[in-house]
């Protein structure tokens, strides 16, 4: 009996230590991100990857969903692919960083994946303006491409996965509605302005529940895995070909 009690206490202690370790690492990473942003608000350190770039390049811009898109998956489409996605960034940050990047470099193509870091705050922060600002900033990113003669391919905001237990206290189900709403409005805008709209949401959605990512493509609650990006890249190649994008 005592040995069993000691085992239970040992397991409980180990779980508590592991949980404290996870929380500590998360707080440490958050602290680093805050201070890195203060030192380099436009994160111009990313520009070192553009050395030797030319006017026929393809950029991937956006948040962590853009950052995790392996550039090599798109090189069969375009030879020079540069991933400038940065985890944690909102549409406002991506817009301002993109404007700053264009001061020194200008690609021919831009693949855009933004929005989830705005919309995931609905239910936590004052949500009245979040979806509106997300839409406005996204439109400004697309418009900036059009003004600069850049071929923009807007990839709709990916659906999220199944809500985990740790995420539930910070999750509002209206976020799913907001994702669909922003995608729909940007789609209408792109079609009206002659901008390429790539429906990544439908490609990744589960057949039985359109609001979540197919399990085989889910990495975690907010992100897709390598196979998901391979699928998107293959579909994007067909999309570019079908639309005769040079």
Secondary structure, 3 states (H helix, E strand, C coil): CHHHHHHHHHHHHHHHHHHHHHHHHHHHHHHHHHHHHHHCCCCHHHHHHHCCCCCCCEEEEECHHHHCCCHHHHCCCCCCEEECCCCCCCHHHHHHHHHHHCCCCCCCEEEEECCHHHHCCECCECCCCHHHHHHHHHHHHHHHHHHCCCEEEEECCCCECCCCHHHHCCCCCHHHHHHHHHHHHHHHHHHHHCCEEECHHHHHECCCCCCEECHHHECCCCCECHHHHHHHHHHHHHHHHHCCCC
